[in-house]
Amino acid sequence: MSEAKRAFVFDMDGTIVDNMGFHMKSWIEFFHRRGKDIDRDEFFRATAGRQGKEIMRAYLGAHLSDDEVAALNAEKEALYREIYGPHLKELAGLSRFLDEAKAQGVLLAVATSGPPENIDFVLDGLKLRRHFKAVVGAADVKRGKPHPDVFLKAAEKLGVAPADCIVFEDAPLGVEAAQNAGMPSVVLTTTLPADAFSQYDKVIAVAPDFNELSVDELLAPATQQ
Ligand SMILES: O=P(O)(O)OC[C@H]1O[C@@H](O)[C@H](O)[C@@H](O)[C@@H]1O
């Protein structure tokens, strides 16, 4: 490993946990309560990685006040935590992978579009917070993915140059955000197959879970990847 500090920056939903099906269920129920139907696949591709407030305004009206958006978000995310709670589990191989990365001196961060309550729910619920030197969420940046803000903030908090960070993502908009931040990505195919990411540059690996990923291979010089 070179002298420069390296970092792994993890998306949370769909990457640390395989929960996007539960987010989808909660969105379907949330919109059903309002007499609206949504198409699962179309909705995932259009929204996964965006912040709740952006999704609310896109689907329910740009006129919504901040207070109205906050109340709607609180309802949707409480629904999600209620239905995912009994299934809460880290993606296969994650803890081993994090331990290996730390043993190699890699700094670790979480960069999610989720709100603080969802971050606590996953990181504290699974006792994972101790692994991460920085945790950045929707409350810390203005714009969700595909804007690069959340990844750039994580790199800044870690004190690592964006080009020395590798992002782990499951959503096309998240990979696009990493690309916009100047960071290569590893795609986890928890939610979509590999071909959904073919239009993006700098995808250096694709895997179904962390058991299939090697820290050493990911840290190998870029010319070998
Ligand atoms: O950035 P992450 O961790 O993938 O989080 C994205 C998700 O954040 C959630 O809070 C939203 O309700 C989801 O619809 C969204 O996809």
The ligand as an SDF file (V2000), in Angstrom:
LIG
                    3D

 16 16  0  0  0  0  0  0  0  0999 V2000
  -28.2400    6.4810    0.2880 O   0  0  0  0  0  0  0  0  0  0  0  0
  -28.9090    5.2320    0.7520 P   0  0  0  0  0  0  0  0  0  0  0  0
  -28.3460    4.6800    2.0210 O   0  0  0  0  0  0  0  0  0  0  0  0
  -29.0350    4.2050   -0.3390 O   0  0  0  0  0  0  0  0  0  0  0  0
  -30.3980    5.6340    1.1470 O   0  0  0  0  0  0  0  0  0  0  0  0
  -31.3630    5.9100    0.1860 C   0  0  0  0  0  0  0  0  0  0  0  0
  -32.7620    5.7430    0.7100 C   0  0  0  0  0  0  0  0  0  0  0  0
  -32.9920    6.5930    1.7870 O   0  0  0  0  0  0  0  0  0  0  0  0
  -34.2510    6.3960    2.3920 C   0  0  0  0  0  0  0  0  0  0  0  0
  -34.3720    7.1740    3.5010 O   0  0  0  0  0  0  0  0  0  0  0  0
  -35.3680    6.5960    1.4210 C   0  0  0  0  0  0  0  0  0  0  0  0
  -36.6170    6.4130    2.0000 O   0  0  0  0  0  0  0  0  0  0  0  0
  -35.1720    5.6440    0.2740 C   0  0  0  0  0  0  0  0  0  0  0  0
  -36.2220    5.6550   -0.6230 O   0  0  0  0  0  0  0  0  0  0  0  0
  -33.8320    5.9330   -0.3520 C   0  0  0  0  0  0  0  0  0  0  0  0
  -33.6240    5.1150   -1.4550 O   0  0  0  0  0  0  0  0  0  0  0  0
  1  2  2  0
  2  3  1  0
  2  4  1  0
  2  5  1  0
  5  6  1  0
  6  7  1  0
  7  8  1  0
  7 15  1  0
  8  9  1  0
  9 10  1  0
  9 11  1  0
 11 12  1  0
 11 13  1  0
 13 14  1  0
 13 15  1  0
 15 16  1  0
M  END
$$$$
